[in-house]
């Protein structure tokens, strides 16, 4: 089931997070890969840091032992983006969490 992040204004550069604590047990985050839905191919594609896809900018990302954070800029107003956070745990378990983000003009 997809999570939903709070709406984003195209002018905001803001961070969004996925908290993996409840799914990690005694493990920690080993690696994070961010993916975004590509309407042209109909698939999720790996989203390189610093790139803009469908108008949404992947500014940067960080993670702690339990939380993955993505910093986003730009975005096309009235579009909903589907993003996947793919987490590899210290025991090499891989889990994906889909998140939806709607971009709206707030001003």
C-alpha positions, -999 to 999 in steps of 0.1 A, spaced: 0 0 0 13 34 -10 21 61 16 11 97 10 34 126 17 21 161 24 14 182 -7 43 202 -22 43 236 -38 64 239 -70 84 267 -54 93 247 -22 125 228 -18 115 204 10 125 171 26 103 140 28 111 108 47 104 71 50 109 57 85 119 21 83 123 14 120 93 -8 124 104 -30 95 141 -33 103 140 -52 136 176 -54 148 190 -44 114 199 -10 100 197 7 66 226 -4 44 216 12 11 188 34 -3 178 37 -40 150 62 -50 129 54 -81 102 75 -98 73 64 -121 80 71 -157 47 76 -177 65 71 -210 78 36 -202 50 27 -177 77 16 -152 95 29 -122 131 40 -131 161 46 -109 161 83 -102 196 98 -102 204 125 -76 204 160 -90 181 151 -119 147 164 -129 121 139 -140 86 149 -152 93 183 -137 101 170 -102 137 176 -90 157 151 -69 179 176 -51 197 152 -27 191 124 -2 204 113 32 197 85 56 203 75 92 203 39 104 165 39 103 152 68 82 156 76 45 151 113 35 147 128 0 150 165 -7 128 176 -36 124 208 -56 102 220 -85 73 199 -96 44 204 -120 13 218 -103 -17 195 -101 4 164 -108 7 134 -85 41 116 -85 47 80 -75 81 75 -59 96 43 -45 121 41 -17 141 8 -21 158 -1 11 185 -27 16 190 -37 52 222 -47 69 211 -84 65 206 -77 28 168 -79 30 153 -56 3 120 -38 9 103 -12 -13 78 14 -1 58 34 -27 49 70 -18 26 94 -36 33 131 -37 9 157 -51 21 191 -62 -2 220 -58 1 258 -61 -3 271 -26 0 308 -34 
